[in-house]
Amino acid sequence: MLPYFSKFFSMNKLIRCLLILLITLPFTSTELTGQVKKPSRPQRTQRTQKPKPPVVAKCSRKADSLELVKFYQAFNGQDWFKKWDLTKPVDTWHGVSITKSGCVSEIIMTSNNLKGTIPILTLPAMIQLMLDEKQVSGPIPNFATLPNLKSLIVKSELTTGGIPNFNKLPELEYLDLSSVSLTDTIPNFDKTPLLEELYLSGSFIGIVPDFNKLPKLFSLEISSPGLKGSLPSFTKIPLLRTLSISNTNIQGKIPEWAINNQIQNLDLSDNQLQGQIPGFKNFIKLETLILSGNQLSGTLPALTSSVNLSEIMLQENQLVGDIPDYILPKLRTLWLQNNKLSGLIPDFKNIRELRDLNLSHNELSGRLPDFNYLPLLENVHLEHNQLTGEIPNFLKLNRLLTLHINDNKLTGKIPDFSNLPKLMTFHVYNNPLKGKAPKFKKSPHLADLKVN
């Protein structure tokens, strides 16, 4: 009898061990524990940061599969270019990513012929949802049932209504919403303190919020013709690096933004801004400055501190006075056209990286420089000014593609441009020139020639 009891005791012990093991496992047959990873989302601004620890979310493979079927049906999956085969595993479905536990972590759909309204999805482990589809319609949900969502992108011309405040998305870091049919005011997003990048384009009304509850925001882009008021100072966003507020009816002066002198890219184009352009003192990291299409007046700033500038676009304003002899060693684009600038054109010997120069439609006078210090120059627009004297041969500009000097007061003969082998466009009409135009044998690519 002893061997039997010994065997019975061993089996009971084994059963108890298995029960203890099952009890301590963090999932049942229908419940799993998945790790939410940081999404590999598209980034418009380069940044460096430490990886964040994973967030743990309970999820169910079976429930997630049913939610995906709901998604498929809501967007007429049978008409997709890349259809899902519902008889195959979820991880084979186009645009779907899953966690190690088998729960849905990402849905990315771009140009796949989705049609329909966005359904309410319950996907606890979802970290990224991207719908870049022209025929996605209806209102944008608040996505309260996606509590771990980090990246949300919805781009469609048919989405309507206002933008939710996303009060139930505390993990949200990246938000990109675009549709001409998006209306109402822009929320302050005070319940998404981790938001780092915010891109909004639509037909919003009201004012631009100051976003004072988004201390980690470093990239902000907003475009909407219905926005009014003035520009906020954004004093509570110290990490801001890219700021673009364009195509609005915002008026008033440009703030000094003394606290945000770490800005690298500033675009305030196509608004109704007035007054002088700030000096941007101590804006050492500024790389692009775009203030075109406003009602800005006064003289051009010297920008002595902004030595990292690569692009200046101040066209279509009411700026007056001389053009500074900029010392900007990294500048590649300088657009100052359609202003009221006067005086001489500098030789720009301190901006030798310049590729694109447009000073057209101003009141500039004096001789036309030969730009010998600008060997990388490719496009020159100086038309509609009051330039005088003879046309240089531009011997050092062997990369020049476009030269527009029409509608000036230039005299003498037209050079043969013996050292412009890449020249493709040359406009010189409406000048009191003499003699016949040369045949430009050394410019074999010249296809757009307008002499008289």
JOGIVEN-V230554 format. One record per backbone hydrogen bond with DSSP energy under -1.0 kcal/mol. CO is the residue of the C=O (numbers start at 1). NH is the residue of the N-H. If there is no record, write none. Layout:
BEGIN
co->(CO/CO)
nh->(NH/NH)
END
This chain:
BEGIN
co->(1/2/3/4/5/6/7/8/9/10/11/12/13/14/15/16/17/18/19/20/32/34/36/39/55/57/59/60/61/62/63/64/65/66/67/68/69/70/71/72/73/75/76/77/85/89/90/93/95/97/97/99/103/105/105/106/107/109/112/116/123/127/127/128/129/130/131/132/133/135/138/143/145/146/150/150/151/152/153/154/155/158/161/166/169/173/173/174/175/176/177/178/179/182/184/189/192/196/196/197/198/199/200/201/206/211/214/218/218/219/220/221/222/223/224/227/229/234/237/241/241/242/243/244/250/252/257/260/264/264/265/266/267/269/273/275/280/282/283/287/287/288/289/290/292/296/298/305/306/310/310/311/312/313/315/319/321/324/328/332/332/333/334/335/337/341/343/348/351/355/355/356/357/358/360/364/366/371/374/378/378/379/380/381/383/384/387/389/394/397/401/401/402/403/404/406/412/417/420/424/424/425/426/427/429/431/440/443/448/450)
nh->(5/6/7/8/9/10/11/12/13/14/15/16/17/18/19/20/21/22/23/24/59/57/55/41/36/34/32/64/65/66/67/68/69/70/71/72/73/74/75/77/76/115/79/80/88/92/93/96/108/105/106/102/99/127/128/97/130/132/81/137/126/150/151/107/153/109/155/111/136/116/160/146/123/149/173/174/129/176/131/178/133/138/183/169/172/196/197/152/199/154/201/156/182/203/205/192/195/218/219/175/221/177/223/179/228/214/217/241/242/198/244/200/246/202/227/249/251/237/240/264/265/220/267/222/272/274/260/263/287/288/243/290/245/247/295/297/283/284/286/310/311/266/313/268/270/318/320/307/309/332/333/289/335/291/293/340/342/326/331/355/356/312/358/314/316/363/365/351/354/378/379/334/381/336/338/386/388/374/377/401/402/357/404/359/361/362/409/411/397/400/424/425/380/427/382/384/434/420/423/447/448/403/450/405/407/433/443/446/426/428)
END
